[in-house]
Amino acid sequence: MTQLRLEQAPTPSLPRRFLLGAPCWGMLAGVLLIVDGDTALRMRWSPATLALVHVFTLGVLGNAMLGSVLQFLPAAAGVRVRGSAMLGPWLHVLFNLGVLLLVAGLHQGWHVALIVAAVLLPLAFVLLAAMTVPGLLAAAGQRLLRAGFSVAIGFAVLTALLGGLLALGLAGDLDLPLTVLADVHAGWGVLGWVVVLMATVARVVMPMFQGTGTLREPVQAAWLGSVVLALLGAAGWRLAGGGGAWLLGTVVLLGLLFAVAGLWLQWRAPRPRRGPLLWSWRAGLAMLALAALALLVDVRGGMLAGALGLGVALPLLVSGMMLEIVPFIGWIELHRRIGRGVQLPGVQRLLPVHEKNRVLLAQLPLLLLPMAACWPSAWLARVAGLALVLAWGCAWWTLCGVRRRANHFLSTVEPRP
């Protein structure tokens, strides 16, 4: 079992600002779907679709994962994050401003916004690498865990750099094979960054919070090595003018293996800790497996796979994590502010189980999103958009409740000098 290092955890406000930002982007995704219901889910290259995809991948998933990395690395992996107090706020501003400009540029065709976003977003991910990679290389022990984070952050940087080129191409400043680059960009981002990071975190989260076992280290190391070799090889083949079947097969097979392995570990758990995190991950992994299969058969040009994977499966996984991380951050903040001799409210009191269950139940209507992708109609897309607003609004309000309870407790005790 991984030992938590509370004294190494960052300033609570740093990861919290990312984690509380993710639901806000989820609500924006709902608003965009309501506004663009007649065009957003019809074709891959429409401005509304591109904007919506990046709200999910960068706004929702990006903020959730950046906040999780900044909290997880020092507290659970013993990895020093360099300059987190000084550089962390800049990372938050650069990243979210870049996402906002990218989404606006894609949606409205604003070339200046695309050009600025093409600079800010790669800069944000390079800054993340500068803050984390030296600590990953210098830390001792947990080699597989550190390797997983290193691979994920490496692919995040590559994805951002390639995304910057694509943004310049869409702005008309570069003549590029956009379809080819977009395929590589999507493969690196979804499998290399998001799925690898989730698989790495799962090695700690699933045993600790769900009562599962772990895969044998050689098995997970082989999967991780396969991701690196297959993604780089498939990308090189695609960029050299080859077909996209190798890249597609890599994303489908290795993404499906992650989902099936997670479900198998949950099924084999002798005493599973049944609760919101278990059920959110079980549902998210099942939806991710369905998304991989939908991508394989290419339902509606990948629109169904995108709606299942980016709109439902991966958000379920990260929202389950946020419901555990945010109250833990709140407890650390109380621990640091209150002197000895005062009994602190437990993590479960800062965010009760029934409120976590409410957040998960509120996400059930998100299944309307893949339905709208299968049967495009303006009214169904707008209903799905309303479901997104309500679901992510519920998540935001619930996560903010941790701060309200912590502040209420602080008002009843004397803070330490």
N, C-alpha and C positions, 0 to 999 in steps of 0.2 A: 504494500500500500504506500503510495506517495505521501510523504510528510509535508504538511503545509508550513510555510515559513512566513508567519504573519509580520515579523519585523522587517522583512524585505518587500512587503507589498507597497505599491506606489501610493502617492497621495490620492485618497479616494475620489476626489473630484476629477482626476484625469481619466480613468476608464469609465467613470459614470457618465461623463458628458457624451462619450461615444455611444454608450449603451442606451441612454435615454434619447439619443438622436435617431436611432434606428426606427422606432415606431413612428416618429414624425415623418420620416421618408415613406414608411408604409402607408400612412394616411394620404400623403401626396400622390402615391401611386393610385390610390382609389379615386382621388380627385381627377387625375389625368384620364383615368378610364371612364369616368362619368362624362367628362368634357369631350373625349375622343371616342366614344363608344362605337361609332359607326365605322372607324378606320383602324383602331388600335390593335385589333387582333386578327386582321385579315391577311397581312403580308409582312414578310421579314424586314423589308427595306423601307417601309413607310416611316416618315418622321415620327409619328405618334408611337409606333411600335419600338423604334430605336430609343426614344426617350423613356418609355415605360420599362424596357429591359434594363437600362442603366440606373433607373431609380431603384429597381430591385437589387441588381448585382452590386452597385456601389453604395447607394443610399442605405438600403436595409442591411444587406449582408456585409458590406464593407465596414460600416460603422460597428455592427455587432462583433465582427471578427477583430477589428483593430482594438476595440475596448477589451475583448477577451484576451488577446495576445498580451496587451500591456499589463493586465492583471495576472494572467496565468504564468507568464514566464518567471517573474521574480517570486511569486507566492507559492507556486506549485513545482516549478522546475529548477528553482535556485539560480536562475540566470539573471545577471545584472542588466537592467535596461539603462543605457547611458543617457544622461541629460534629460531624464523624463520630466523633472520639475520645470526645466527651462524650455526644452524643445517640444514637450507634449502638447501644450496649448497651440503652438505654431503648427504642429502636425494636424490638430483638429481643424484649425482655420483653413490651412492649405487644402486639406482633403475635401472638406464640405463645400468650400467655395468653388473648388474645381468641379465637384459633382454638380453643383447648382448651375454653373456656367455651361458644363457639357450638356446637361439635360435641356437647358434653355436653348443652346445652340442647335441641338438636334431637332428639337420640337419646332422652333421658329425659323431655322435656317440662318441664324446669326453667325456670320463668319468670324467676327471678332471674338465672340464668346467661345467658339470652337478653338480658335488659335490660343487664347489665354488658358483654356482648360487643357490643351495639349501640352502646356508647360507646367501648370500647377499640379496635375495629377501624377505624372511621373516624378516630379520633385517630391511630392508627399510620400510616395512609396520608396524612393531612394532615402529619404529622411528616416522612414521606418526601419529600413535595412541598416542604416548607420547607427541607429539607436539599439538595435537588437542583435545583429550578426556578430559583432565583436564579443558580446557576452556569451552567445551560443558557442563560439569557438573556444573561449577561455574556460568555460565551466567544465567541471569534472562529473563523471557518472552520467547515467541515463542517456547513453549515446543514441539510442534509437529515437527517443523523444526529441533530442536536440537536432538530429538529422531530419526528422519530419518537419520541424519548424523551419529549419534552414532551407529545405526544398520548397516549402510553401511560400516563404518570403521571397526566395529567388524567382519562382514563377510569377509571384505578384509583381515584382519589378519588371520582369520581361513583358508581362501582360500590359502593364501601364505604359511602357515605352512603345510597344506595338500599337496600343490604343491611341497614343499621342500622334503616331504617324497616320493612323486612320482618320483622326479628327482633322489633321492638316489636309489629308486627301479629300475629305468631305467639304472642307472649306475652300477647296479649289487651288491650294497652294502647291500641291504635289500630285503628279500623275502616277497613280499606284493601282495595282490589281486589287481593288477593294474586296471583292468576294473571297479571294484566296487569303488575304491577310485577315479578313474577318473570321474565317474558319479557324485559323491558327490562334487568333486572339481569343476566341470563344473556348477552344479546347484547353489552352493554357490557363485561362481564367477559371473555368468551372472545375476541371479536374486537377490541374496543377496547384492552384491556389486554394479554392474553397474546399474541395473534397479531401485533398491531402491534409489541410489544416484540421478539418473535422475528424478525420481518421486518427490524427496525432493526438488531438485533445481527447478523443474517445478512449484512448488507452488509459487515461487517468479518470475521466468522468464516469465511464460506465461501471468500473469496479467500485468506485468510491460512492456514487450516488444511486446506482441501479442494482448493485449486488451481483454483477456478472463476473465471469472470468476474463482473461485477456488472451489474445492470440499469442502463440509462441513467437519469440523474437525473430527467429529465422523466417517465419512465414510473413510477418509484417514487413520485415526488411526486404524480402523478395518482392512483395507487392510494391513497396516504395521505390526500389530500384527499377522495377518494370515501368512504373509511371514515368520516371525520369528518362529512361532509354527510349521507351515507345513514343512519348510525347515529342522529344527532340527529333527522333528519327522520322516520325510521321510529319512533323512540321517541315523538316528539311525536304522530304519528298514532295509535300504539297507546294512549297515555295519554289521547288525546281520544276514545277509544271506537271507533276503527277496528279492522279486523282485524289479525291478526299476520302476514299473508303478506309484506308489505313488509319487516318486520324479519327474518323467516325467510330471505327471498331475499337480503337484504343479507349476513347471516352466511354463508350457503351460497356465494354467488357470490364475495365478496371473500376468504373463507377458502380456497376452492378455487383462486382465482387465485394466492394466496401459495404454496400447495402445488405447483401445476403449474409456476410460475416457478422455484421452488427445484429441482425435479426436472429442468427443462429446462437450468438452469445447470450442474447436475452432469453431465448427459448431454453437454453441449457443451464441457465442460472439456477442453482439449487434452492436459494431463498431470495427471489427477486424482490427488490424494494419497490413495491408498487406505489406509484405516486405520479404526480404531474410530469416529472422529467422522464420517467420510464415510458409513459404513454405518448408523450410528445415525440420522443425519439423513435418509438416503435412505429407510430404513424408516419413520421418523416422518412424513416428508412424504407418503409413499404412504398410510399409515394415516389421515392427516389428510384426504387427498382422499376416501378411502372414507367417513370419518365425515361429511364434507359431503354426499356423495351419499346416505348413509343418512338424514341429517336431512331432505334434500329429499323423499324418498319416505316419511318418517315411519314407519320400521320400529319397531313396538311403542311408539308414542308417544314416539319419540326416545330410548328406552333404549339401542338399539344404537349410535346416534350418540354418546351420552354415554360408553358403555363404550369405544368405539373412540377417541374424541377425548381424553377426560379420563383414561382409564385406561391407554391404550397410546401413542397418537401423540405428544401433548405431553410426557408423561414421557420418551419416547425422545429427543426433541429436547433437553430440559433435562438429562437424564442424560449425553448426549454432551458437552454443554458443561461440566458439572461435572467430568467426567473430564479435561478440559483445564485448567480454571481452578484446581482444587484443587492439583495439582502445581506450577503456576505460582506460586500463592500461597506454597507451601512453599519454592520456590526463592528468591523475594523475601525471605522471612524469613531464610534462610541468608545471602543476600547482605548483609543489613543487620547481621547479628550477627557475621559473620566478617570479620576484617581483610584487607587486601590481601596478595597473595602466596600465598593458599591457593586451590587449585583446587576449585571446588564441584562436586558431582555435578550432572549435567544434569537437566533436567525429566523426560526419558524414564527416567532411572534412579530418580527418585523415584516414578514410577508407570509400570512397564514396560508395553509394548504388550500382552503376553500377559495381563496382569491386566485391562486394559481390555476385551479380547476376552472374557474370562471373565464380566465384568459384563454385556456385551451378550448373550452366550449364555444367561445366567441369566434374561434378560428374555423369551426366546422363549415360555415357558409362560404369559406374560401374555395371550396370545391366547385362553386359556380364559375370560377375563373377557367379551369380546363374545359368545363361545359361550354363556355362562351367561345373558347378557342376551337372547339370541335364544330359547333353550330353557330357561326358568326351572325349576330344580330345586334342591332343597336340597343334594344331594350334589355337583353340578357347581359350584355357587356356593362351597361350602366348599373344594373342590379348588382353585378359582381363588384363594380367599383364602390357602390355603397357598402357592401359587405366588407370590403377592404378598409374603408374609413372607420367603420364601427369596430372591427376586430382590432386594428392597430391602435385605435383610440382607447379601447379597453385596456390593451397592453400598456400603453403609455401612462394612463391614469393609475393603474395598479402598481407599476414600477415606481412612480412618483410617491405612492403611499408609503414606501420604505422611508423616504426622507421625512415625510410628515410625522410618522410614528417616532422616528429618531429625534426630531426636533421637540416633539411633545415630551419625550423622556428627558431630554436635556433641560427642558424648562422646569422639571421637578427636582433636579439635583444641582449641587454646586459644582461647577467645572473646576478641574484642577488648575492651579496657576501656571 
